[in-house]
Amino acid sequence: MLKNKAYVFFFMGTVLVTYKIMPESADVDLNSFEDEIRGKIEGFGGRVIETEEENIAFGLKALRIRFSVDENKGDTEPLEHALQELHYIQSVEVVDVRRLIG
């Protein structure tokens, strides 16, 4: 029988993060760079759930990417900076962050 043990895993959770990634120009096909973007997310400890294109205007498309990550990672700002360093990405916007339950 276990006594006086702290079960930290009860307090840990997973969050679902949605990024909107804007390319440098309409000429950039973000889908062709999706593997590199996924690699950065997985290197951060995330697991990509879904990706989709979002039409913006005049042929410009953004990439929406949803991924789960352990909430103990804390802030996703280091990942955002790592993605923005890629030469074909203009900006990375956090659209949604939700705690997954269950």
Secondary structure, 3 states (H helix, E strand, C coil): CCCCCCCHHHCCCEEEEEEEEEECCCCCCHHHHHHHHHHHHHHCCCEEEEEEEEEEECCEEEEEEEEEEEHHHCCCHHHHHHHHCCCCEEEEEEEEEEEECC
